[in-house]
Amino acid sequence: MFKLYYAPGTCALASHITLEEAGAAYTAERLDFKNNQQNSAEYLAINPKGRVPALVTDRGVLTETPAMLAFIAQGFPEAKLAPSDAFAFAQAQSFNSYLCSTVHIAHAHKMRGYRWATEDSSFADMKRKVPETMGACFALIERSMLKGPWVMGEQYSICDPYLYTIALWLEGDSVDLAGLPKVADHRKRMSERPAVQKVLADQKA
């Protein structure tokens, strides 16, 4: 059985949904970020990065969302959460890597400016830039990357819960969904999936 460490409102939601979609046997443990539980000695022994998600498996601990999503998809091939073709799988990984390395980082500048600077004026400047950078990232996704109805086209994949997770942050980043009709439709489509509804309910409980 797997054990997923998560915190509500974080990118861990993507892995949580994917575990549910795969039909995996797992437990989920919430970390209290307000009390800095992610930096406790107990959790740092599991994930020295002090971040979520972390997935405990019988072979060790996995971190980083793209790696975890690929692992779940490949571990449960009957769920068909990733393409079997090598090039198509690389395309899925390319999409998820963009979310991880570019989009999430753009979002993080709103609240995590201390990772890149020390001056208060720098924090304020980074925060002001977030609507522009997140808007540009999602304009590219809307225009060139989201094939529809799912990210990869007709087949639901590990790209979809990841896009959904980050798209939930758009209003908080002052990005207007009205200019992103494909992204908005994708988010609505995701919200109707039973696995998504179950995970969201579990994370609110």
C-alpha positions as CSV (number, residue, x, y, z in Angstrom):
1,M,0.0,0.0,0.0
2,F,1.2,3.5,-0.8
3,K,1.2,6.4,1.5
4,L,0.8,9.9,0.1
5,Y,1.8,13.0,2.1
6,Y,-0.1,16.1,1.0
7,A,-1.4,19.5,2.0
8,P,-4.6,21.0,0.7
9,G,-4.2,23.6,-2.0
10,T,-0.9,22.3,-3.2
11,C,0.3,20.4,-6.3
12,A,-0.1,17.2,-4.3
13,L,-3.7,17.2,-5.4
14,A,-2.6,15.9,-8.9
15,S,-1.0,12.8,-7.4
16,H,-3.9,12.2,-5.0
17,I,-6.4,12.3,-7.9
18,T,-4.2,10.0,-10.0
19,L,-3.9,7.4,-7.2
20,E,-7.7,7.4,-7.0
21,E,-8.1,7.2,-10.8
22,A,-5.7,4.2,-10.9
23,G,-7.6,2.3,-8.3
24,A,-4.4,2.1,-6.1
25,A,-4.4,1.0,-2.5
26,Y,-3.2,4.0,-0.6
27,T,-3.5,6.1,2.5
28,A,-3.2,9.9,2.5
29,E,-1.7,11.9,5.4
30,R,-2.3,15.6,5.6
31,L,0.6,17.9,6.7
32,D,-0.2,21.1,8.6
33,F,1.7,23.8,6.7
34,K,0.4,26.5,9.2
35,N,2.4,24.7,11.9
36,N,5.3,24.1,9.6
37,Q,4.9,20.3,9.8
38,Q,6.6,19.9,6.5
39,N,9.9,20.9,8.2
40,S,9.4,18.7,11.2
41,A,12.2,16.2,11.9
42,E,9.7,13.4,11.3
43,Y,8.7,14.5,7.8
44,L,12.2,15.6,6.8
45,A,13.3,12.0,7.4
46,I,10.8,11.1,4.7
47,N,11.4,14.0,2.3
48,P,14.4,16.1,3.1
49,K,13.1,18.8,0.6
50,G,10.4,19.7,3.1
51,R,7.8,19.8,0.4
52,V,4.8,17.9,-0.8
53,P,3.9,15.6,-2.3
54,A,5.8,12.6,-1.2
55,L,4.8,9.0,-2.0
56,V,6.0,6.2,0.2
57,T,6.2,2.9,-1.7
58,D,7.6,-0.5,-0.9
59,R,10.7,0.4,-2.9
60,G,11.3,3.8,-1.3
61,V,10.1,7.4,-1.3
62,L,9.2,9.3,-4.5
63,T,9.0,13.0,-4.8
64,E,8.3,15.5,-7.7
65,T,4.9,15.4,-9.3
66,P,5.9,14.4,-12.9
67,A,7.9,11.4,-11.6
68,M,5.1,10.3,-9.2
69,L,2.4,10.6,-11.9
70,A,4.5,8.6,-14.4
71,F,5.2,5.9,-11.7
72,I,1.5,5.6,-10.9
73,A,0.5,5.4,-14.6
74,Q,3.2,2.7,-15.3
75,G,2.3,0.8,-12.2
76,F,-1.3,0.5,-13.1
77,P,-1.3,0.1,-16.9
78,E,-4.9,-1.2,-16.9
79,A,-6.1,2.3,-15.9
80,K,-4.6,3.7,-19.2
81,L,-3.4,6.9,-17.6
82,A,-0.4,7.4,-19.9
83,P,0.3,6.6,-23.6
84,S,2.1,3.3,-24.3
85,D,3.8,4.7,-27.3
86,A,7.3,6.1,-26.4
87,F,6.9,9.3,-28.3
88,A,3.4,10.1,-27.0
89,F,4.6,9.3,-23.5
90,A,7.5,11.8,-23.9
91,Q,4.9,14.4,-25.1
92,A,2.9,13.8,-21.9
93,Q,6.1,14.1,-19.8
94,S,7.0,17.3,-21.7
95,F,3.6,18.8,-20.8
96,N,3.9,17.9,-17.1
97,S,7.5,19.1,-17.0
98,Y,6.4,22.5,-18.3
99,L,3.8,22.7,-15.5
100,C,6.4,21.7,-12.9
101,S,9.4,23.8,-14.1
102,T,7.7,26.9,-15.5
103,V,4.1,27.3,-14.5
104,H,4.4,26.3,-10.9
105,I,7.5,28.4,-10.5
106,A,5.6,31.4,-11.9
107,H,2.9,30.9,-9.4
108,A,5.3,30.5,-6.5
109,H,6.7,34.0,-7.0
110,K,3.5,35.3,-5.4
111,M,4.1,33.7,-2.0
112,R,7.6,32.2,-2.1
113,G,9.7,35.1,-3.2
114,Y,12.2,34.4,-0.3
115,R,13.4,31.5,-2.4
116,W,14.9,34.0,-4.9
117,A,15.5,37.3,-3.1
118,T,15.9,38.9,0.3
119,E,14.6,42.5,-0.2
120,D,10.9,43.3,0.6
121,S,10.8,45.4,-2.6
122,S,11.8,42.4,-4.6
123,F,9.0,40.3,-3.1
124,A,6.5,43.0,-4.0
125,D,7.8,43.2,-7.6
126,M,7.6,39.4,-8.0
127,K,4.1,39.3,-6.7
128,R,3.0,42.1,-9.1
129,K,4.4,40.1,-12.0
130,V,2.4,36.9,-11.3
131,P,-0.8,37.7,-13.2
132,E,1.3,38.5,-16.3
133,T,3.5,35.4,-16.1
134,M,0.7,33.0,-15.2
135,G,-1.5,34.6,-17.8
136,A,1.2,34.1,-20.4
137,C,1.7,30.4,-19.4
138,F,-1.9,29.6,-19.6
139,A,-2.4,31.5,-22.9
140,L,0.3,29.2,-24.4
141,I,-1.5,26.1,-22.9
142,E,-4.8,27.3,-24.3
143,R,-3.4,28.1,-27.7
144,S,-0.9,25.3,-28.4
145,M,-0.8,22.6,-25.7
146,L,-4.3,21.6,-24.6
147,K,-5.6,19.5,-27.5
148,G,-9.1,18.9,-26.0
149,P,-11.2,17.6,-24.6
150,W,-8.3,16.3,-22.6
151,V,-4.7,17.5,-22.6
152,M,-3.5,14.7,-24.9
153,G,-6.7,14.6,-27.0
154,E,-9.4,12.0,-26.6
155,Q,-7.7,10.0,-24.0
156,Y,-7.6,11.1,-20.3
157,S,-4.1,11.0,-18.9
158,I,-1.8,11.9,-16.1
159,C,-1.5,15.4,-17.7
160,D,-5.2,16.2,-16.8
161,P,-5.1,16.1,-13.0
162,Y,-1.9,18.1,-13.0
163,L,-3.3,20.8,-15.3
164,Y,-6.5,20.8,-13.3
165,T,-4.6,21.3,-10.0
166,I,-2.7,24.3,-11.3
167,A,-5.7,25.8,-13.1
168,L,-7.4,26.0,-9.7
169,W,-4.9,28.6,-8.7
170,L,-5.7,31.0,-11.6
171,E,-8.3,33.2,-9.8
172,G,-6.0,33.6,-6.9
173,D,-3.3,34.7,-9.3
174,S,-5.7,37.3,-10.9
175,V,-5.9,35.4,-14.2
176,D,-9.3,35.7,-15.9
177,L,-10.7,32.3,-17.0
178,A,-13.0,34.1,-19.4
179,G,-10.0,34.4,-21.8
180,L,-9.2,30.7,-21.5
181,P,-12.3,28.9,-22.7
182,K,-10.5,25.5,-23.3
183,V,-8.9,25.6,-19.9
184,A,-12.2,26.5,-18.3
185,D,-14.0,23.7,-20.1
186,H,-11.2,21.3,-19.0
187,R,-11.5,22.4,-15.4
188,K,-15.3,21.9,-15.5
189,R,-14.9,18.5,-17.1
190,M,-12.4,17.4,-14.4
191,S,-14.6,18.6,-11.6
192,E,-17.3,16.2,-12.8
193,R,-15.1,13.1,-12.5
194,P,-15.9,10.8,-9.5
195,A,-12.3,10.5,-8.5
196,V,-11.8,14.2,-8.4
197,Q,-14.9,14.7,-6.4
198,K,-13.9,12.0,-3.9
199,V,-10.4,13.4,-3.4
200,L,-11.6,17.0,-3.0
201,A,-14.1,15.8,-0.4
202,D,-11.4,13.8,1.4
203,Q,-9.0,16.8,1.5
204,K,-11.7,19.0,3.0
205,A,-12.7,16.4,5.7
